[in-house]
């Protein structure tokens, strides 16, 4: 496992309510037809987000806590907070592994 992936996985084991999520400065992003398309400058890889992933990306334009992000999503989507937290954790895991987001 590459070191950055190992570090991300180690951090992800402890995503907590107060974990701050921010966009990685190594990613360029643009909105295309309502969805976000990103390119990792360092890795030279492209990523695309679906509607909900794009919504999450927009919500972390300013760094925010995991709790604030999940609370905002729970207020706007018809799902319980636990389900949203689980789904957002899975997405953030994949994004952190690719250095699309940073967790602190």
N, C-alpha and C positions, 0 to 999 in steps of 0.2 A: 504494500500500500504506500503511495507517495507520502512524503512527510506532511504536506499541506492537508491531504485527506485525513491522515491520522490525527493531526492537530484539530481539524474540524470535528472529527468524530468524537474526540476526547471532550471538546467543548460542548458538543451536543448532548452528551450524557448528562449535563447539568443545566439545560435550559430551564430557567425558573421564571416566575412571574416578573422579576425585576431585570431579567436579561435584556440588554439593549440591543435592538436589531437596527443595523444601518446598511445602506448600500455600499458595495465595494467601489472604491474609486477606480479600480482596474476594469470597470465594465462601462461600455457605451450602450445606451438604450434609446429606442425610438418606438413611437406608437404607430402601428400599421393596421388599419381597419379595426380599431378598437382593441387590439391586442399588442402586447409589448414584445419586441424583438430585441435581443441583447447580443453583444459581442464582447467576449473577454479579450482585452488587449494583450494580456500576458500569455494566454493559452491559444489565441487565435481560433477560438471556438464560438459558434453561434448557439443561442438558446432562444426558445420561444415560450411564452406563457399563455395559458388559456384565459378565459374571462376572469375567473376568480384569482388566478395567479397574478394577472395584470392589475386587478384591484388591490391586491396586497402590495405589489410593487409601488403603486401610486401612494398607498398609505404610509410607506416607509421612506418617502421622499425626505422627510425629516426623521432622524433617528427616534425610535420610540421603544418603550418597554414591551416585552412579550404580552404582559397582562393588558396593556392599553390597546394593543393591536387586536387581541382576541376579543376584548370587550366591545370594541368598535365593530368588528365583524359580526359578533353575536347580536348587536343592536340592528344590523342591516339585513341579516340573513335568517331564514327560518330553520335554525338548527340549534341544538343545545350547546352550551359553552364547552362542555367536555369534548363533544365531537369536533367542534371547530378547533379547539386547542390541539387535539390529536392530529387533525388534518394539516394544520398550520405547522406543527412541529415536523411532520414528514416533509412538507415542502421546504421549510427552512433547512432541514438536514441536507436535502439534495442541493439546495442553493449554496449553502456554506461549503459543501464538499467541492463545488466548482468555483469557489471564491467569488460568488455573485453577491452574497451578503456577508456581513461581519457580525459576530456575536460577542458582546462584552458584558 
